[in-house]
């Protein structure tokens, strides 16, 4: 079968070039994802100044616990870094085996020297350190102590590569399977002839699998290098935009490439075997019949699988709702992918319904071309469904990615604008660590000032419940002083913010859902520097997106932040001129109006969206290439059909009009179904996270998305179609 596979590769260049392109780009995307994940696992900064000491005592950069089963470790990064108190430094100096200590960074990092292996010395030092707050680092871990942003970079890379990689693999499977399904569908005549002259089912399948494997291996190997290039580019962009620390180097090993090639080979083989199964099993007479006329019915397996994927999408949304908290944000994207797969599986039936709905309209708009288009669409529903599927992925994936962010941003802005009551906001100037102590007291004494609220922005790590399991969850938190009720309206649902003193906490509805807690309960958390604490829930509020998922007393969390300074001061009343007079002595502090501050927050949210757009943009480029690839394959194999239409009198203009209408129907179907799938994910997501069903769809962006889908479809159909129609009729007829 090898010689026959090679012969068919030579004779079907268009189809197998298309298969090569699909696998090439799939391998590149999977390789890039694998490198990013390997970087998240193995990436570490090398110590610089801290290399002078074998052991370094500094603030912990993560908190970890073994779960109740004793099998899995719960882990989360810490947003703040604890200082090293003098009394702890004295205890370290007295540890057995310690010969000398030195401040590498006064108050923040203590170098420890002593004989023996550094790990043994570190274990003895760790016994005198406060758990979860200070850590004894050795080896490459000293780089994490010297560059504390590394832990956040590691979490960012792991989270991004995990979600990005999962989506990429799923899309690759979807695209590759669709491409090979289309290729084998176009070879029905060839397979029928082989069966008619005596080829067995196993021989036909073996030939197809050998062809696929040859293409998959070559495309996979060649796709590795572009994947490395994409990973390097993404890493540079992350560093340039401040998403990861510059010291967090890219880790490139052979494993991602091997996994990418193996994944491409496995997916292609499975797709080819599945698509060729029926074509190779039916008898020769039936095969010749199906080669002449496309089979209209859907197999039971397709229908069952479609129902299963649709149910899985609904289940994802239900589980996201049950999970609560920020974990629910992962639901819409997963749900929309399941819905897209469900629709693609029954694509031929969907295309038949679409043709019935718009067929008469096409014929009225263009009698001849419309009639030809309707006839072609009706007789080739499987071919056009295969062409529609990648467009559907493009519209649905791009829509839910872009508009989920805008939906959350709109709701966060709405909550912040409804809840901010302060007239003025004092913030630190760029590159400054915070508002100096003493500013609040001077502002409070100004005439007309009715309330001054100090706010510290930090994070906490809590033991929450997710699908019945205890997990460590990082949450955005704010620490507020006693005048908070006059400066912000958090949309109180239960309890009272007047009781927010001491070891207490107010939870947003999202956080309360994640903790499974109510007023009067106690939640177990780690403050920003890792300090463990149990906090009594005194209030539940609704505006968590606008102000933070968790609110705690300012004096409780401020000592556990890196700078130990106030991030902003909210001022009610007072004259701006008086404020400027106070701030003349504090050039590192800037006063803005409440509306001006909210406008700045909105701009920051838009700036943060680039990460989603950048990563999903890479996937969308792959999907766009797949769209063009599939449509070119579909159109390129229609030379015989177009030649016959020319023979019976069809003009080039009429045939070109037919192709144009077909492309518009395919694009229109993808846009309509993709929009429905997008809304099916966005609306529940908005209700779960913001109690608001209205999605934040930007009309111009949506119009651009529709235009891209239409242009891709038209371009990928009309360009090869024009080339086919431009050929000599006799050449086309011979084919």
C-alpha positions, 0 to 999 in steps of 0.5 A: 500500500505504500506505493499506492499511497505515494501515487495518490499523493502525487495525483491529488496535490491540492487536497494533500497540500491542504492537509499538510497546511492544516497539520503544519499549523496545528503542530506549530500552535501545539509546540508553542503552547508546550514551550510556554507550559514547559517554561511555566514548569521549569522556568526560573531566574538565576540568582545574581547578588543573592548567589553570594550566600548558600542560603537566603531567608526572605519572604515566601513567594507561594503558599502550599498545603496538602489536601485532605486526602494527603495526595495532592498539594494545593498551591497559590502564589503570594502577591506580597513579600514579607520583611525579615524582622530583626528578632527572626534574623537573631534566631537564624544566627543562633541556628546550629551550623550557621557561621555567619549572616549578612543582609543582602537587602536590609530588612528583606533578605538575609544571607546565611552561611555555614558548612555542609550542604545548603539544603541541610542548612536551610532545613535547620533554618526553616525550623525557626521561621514563621510558616508560610511567611518566610522561607529559606531558599537554596540553589536556583530558588534564591533567584525567586527570592531575589526576583519576587515577581517570578512566582507571579510569572510562573503562575501566569505562564502555567495558567495561560499555557494550560487554557491556551494549550487546551483550546489549541489542541481542541481546535487542532483536532477539530480542524484536522478532522474536518480537513481529512473528512472533506478530503476523503469525502472528495475521494468517494469515486476513487474509493468506489473504483478501488472497491469495485476492482477488488480492493478490500476494506482493510487495503483501502483503510491502509492506503488512506492511513499511510497517506495521512501518516506520511503527510502528518510526519513531514508537516509535524516535523516542519511545524516545530520550528515555527512553533518555537518562533511563535513561543519566543515572540509571545515571550518577548511580548509578555516581557515587553508589556510587563506581564512576566518578569524579564528574568523569567527565561523561556525554557525550550526542550525537546518534549513539546516538539515530540508531543506536538508531532505525536499529537498531530500524527495521532489526530490525523490517523484517528481522523482519517480512520474515522472518515474512511471507515464507512467508505471502505466498509460498504460494498462496491455497488453502494460505494459507486452509488454514493460516489455519484450522489451524496448520502443525505442521512446523518449517522446515528453516531454523529447525532448521538455525539452532537447531543453529547457535546451540546449537553457537555456545553450546558453542563460546563455552564452549570458547573461554572455557576456552581463553582462560583467566584472567578472560576466561573469565568472559565465557563463561557469559552469552554461552553462555546467550544462544545456548542460549536462541535455539536453544531459541526457534527450535524452540519449537513442537516443544518445546511439543508435547513439553511438552504430551505430557508434562503433558497427562494430568496437566492433564486429571486435575487439572481434567477440563474446563479441562485438556482445553480447555487441552491442546487449545489448547496442542496446536493453538497451539504456535507461539503459545505458543512465542512467549509462552514465549520472552521468559519463557525469556530472563528466567529464563535471563538473570537466573539466570546473571547472579545466580548466576554472581556468587554462584558466584564469590563462594562459591568466592573465600570458600572459597579464602580461608577454606581458605588464610588461616592468620594469627590476626590481620589489621591493616588501615588504618582507613576513609579511611586510605591504608595501614598506616604503616611501623614497625607490622610491626617492633613487632608482630614483637617481641611475645611469642608472634608467630611470623610477620608478613607484609606484604601490598600489594594492587595490580595488574599488566598482563601480555602474555597470550595470548587465542585466539592473539593477544597482549593486555594484561590487567589482573590483581589482584596481591598483594605479600607479604613473606618470611613469606607461607608461614606466613600463607597457604596458596595451594594450591601446584601447582608450584615453591616460594614460598621462591624468591619474591624479586627479579624473580620471580612466582607465578601462579595457575592462572588467570593461568598459563593466560592467560600460557601460562606454567609454572615456569621461564618468564619473563612480561612485565608492567607493574607498577601504575605502568606500570614494564615488567619481566620476571619469572621464574615460580617457582610456580603456585598454585590459590587465585587467586580467594581471594588474587589472580591474581598474587603478587609480592615486597612490596619489588618492587611497593611502590615502584610503588604510589601510597601506597607503604604496606602494605595489611594485616599478617598476624600469626601468634600473639600476644595480642590485648591486646599488639596493642592496646597497639602500635596505641594509638600508631596510631589509623589501624590496626585489628586484626581476627581472621582470621575477622572479616577474611574476613567483611568481604571477603564483605560487600565482594563482595556490595556489588560485585555491585550493578553487575551487578544494576543493569545487568542489572536494566534489561535484565530490566525490558525483558524483563519488559515484553516478556513481559507485552506478548507474552502480552497480544497473544497473549491479546487476539487470542483473542476469537473462540476464546473466543466460540466456546467459550462458544457450545458451552457452556463456562462462564466458570469453565472457560475461565478455568481453561483460561487459567490452566493454559495460563499455568502450562504456558508459565511452567513450560516457561520455568523448566525450560528456562531453568534447564537453560540456566543450569546448562549455563553455570554448571557449565562456568564454575565448572570453568574459573574455580574448578575447582568444578562446584557453582553457588552458587544461592541457593534463596530467590532462585531461588524468587523468580525462579520466582515472578516468571515465574509471576506475569508469565505468569498476570497477563499472560494472566488479566487480558486473559482476564478482560476478554474473558470479561466482554464480552457474548457477542454482541459477542465472536461478531461479531468 
